[in-house]
Amino acid sequence: MIPYGRQDITDDDIRAVEAVLRSDFLTQGPAVPGFEQAVAAHCGVAHAVATNSATSALHIACMALGLGPGDRLWTTPITFVASANCGLYCGAQVDFVDIDPLTYNLSVEHLVAKLESAEMSGTLPKVLVPVHMCGQPCDMEAIHALGQRYGFRIIEDASHAIGASFRGEPVGNCRYSDITVFSFHPVKIVTTGEGGVAVTNDASLAADMALLRSHGITRDAALMSQPPDGPWYYQQIALGFNYRITDIQAALGTSQMARLAGYVERREALVRQYDSRLAQFPLRRPQRADNRSSAWHLYVVRVAASDRLAVFNAMLNAGIGVNVHYTPVHLQPYYRRLGFAPGQFPHAEAHGAEAITLPLHPRLSAADLDAVVDALAEAVKAG
């Protein structure tokens, strides 16, 4: 089976992890800040806070922005459920903005219309979570301008997009957002096994997120409500969580970050081959927006909804590990129980009915790509 995504682990990665295993620290040692510095340096951002997952990073990012009961978080329906769940974790209401059917990203046009309506009804969001779907950045300049006008804060969910750029600058520099979150799951561009990072240029937000990822506990006497009894003393000053990443994971991530540019370059080369070879197929290929480059975490094509199941099964039977990204979040059973229903976000629903994710990762060989294309040719012909 050719998987849709796969990690690339080298001898350098293994040596980096082994060095931690032979050290005095397996967790909360020097490797974590080293990894944070590597991510911050790549992004050109002031602060990075590493966590045990991007889901955790989204949660503490929302908390740091003060999201809570009575507030609203908006995101896209075409994403992993964590982009929306982070709002529910904080007791906020969650709503969605339909997508651009060409880029699969949150539609600025639909966002404008929804904001105008929400302003009239007094239901504006406190936080917007645009998702850089498949690794292609949203139109962050336009979204930021709307945030300034309507007063919402912005968390970029860049779980797919480390190594991408917008207007020639790296995603994660937070020029157009308060916080950006990355994922380091094994199928992502760079992996720590499991892990996430939240980056920001705001020192106060960074400090809040660092506190929240570690039980709300501090050893900083300046933050304590009473003087410490001794050097052993700590205080819990907030209700936080154990969202910490380990030195083992951080060492792997730092080693992988050294190859980020090469990974993105390889993915881009594979995408160019897909684009060329699928040009005449009866399907819709992902479109590239102007003034941005994708990290190409995923390559998602769209086939007729009536053919999708047959094409999907034919690909699996041919040994091609296709997937679907994503079933729209608002159609998940949990969200239907919250009142969402089919017909609310038609572009997202059309995407969810047609999408098939093809294999794309640095270890995909020329023979693998040939096999994917040949199997797809037979599948769409049969479909």
HELIX and SHEET records of a PDB file:
HELIX    1   1 ASP A   11  LEU A   21  1                                  11    
HELIX    2   2 ALA A   31  CYS A   43  1                                  13    
HELIX    3   3 ALA A   54  ALA A   64  1                                  11    
HELIX    4   4 ALA A   82  TYR A   89  1                                   8    
HELIX    5   5 VAL A  108  SER A  121  1                                  14    
HELIX    6   6 MET A  133  GLY A  135  5                                   3    
HELIX    7   7 MET A  140  TYR A  150  1                                  11    
HELIX    8   8 ALA A  203  LEU A  212  1                                  10    
HELIX    9   9 ALA A  221  LEU A  223  5                                   3    
HELIX   10  10 ASP A  247  MET A  257  1                                  11    
HELIX   11  11 LEU A  260  ARG A  277  1                                  18    
HELIX   12  12 ALA A  305  ASN A  317  1                                  13    
HELIX   13  13 VAL A  329  LEU A  331  5                                   3    
HELIX   14  14 PRO A  333  ARG A  337  1                                   5    
HELIX   15  15 PRO A  346  GLU A  354  1                                   9    
HELIX   16  16 ALA A  366  ALA A  382  1                                  17    
SHEET    1   A 2 ILE A   2  PRO A   3  0                                        
SHEET    2   A 2 ILE A 320  GLY A 321  1                                        
SHEET    1   B 7 HIS A  47  THR A  51  0                                        
SHEET    2   B 7 GLY A 196  THR A 200 -1                                        
SHEET    3   B 7 ILE A 179  SER A 183 -1                                        
SHEET    4   B 7 ARG A 153  ASP A 157  1                                        
SHEET    5   B 7 VAL A 127  VAL A 129  1                                        
SHEET    6   B 7 ARG A  72  THR A  75  1                                        
SHEET    7   B 7 GLN A  93  PHE A  96  1                                        
SHEET    1   C 3 GLU A 169  PRO A 170  0                                        
SHEET    2   C 3 SER A 165  PHE A 166 -1                                        
SHEET    3   C 3 ARG A 292  SER A 293 -1                                        
SHEET    1   D 2 ILE A 217  THR A 218  0                                        
SHEET    2   D 2 GLN A 235  GLN A 236 -1                                        
SHEET    1   E 2 TYR A 299  ARG A 302  0                                        
SHEET    2   E 2 ALA A 355  LEU A 358 -1                                        
END                                                                             
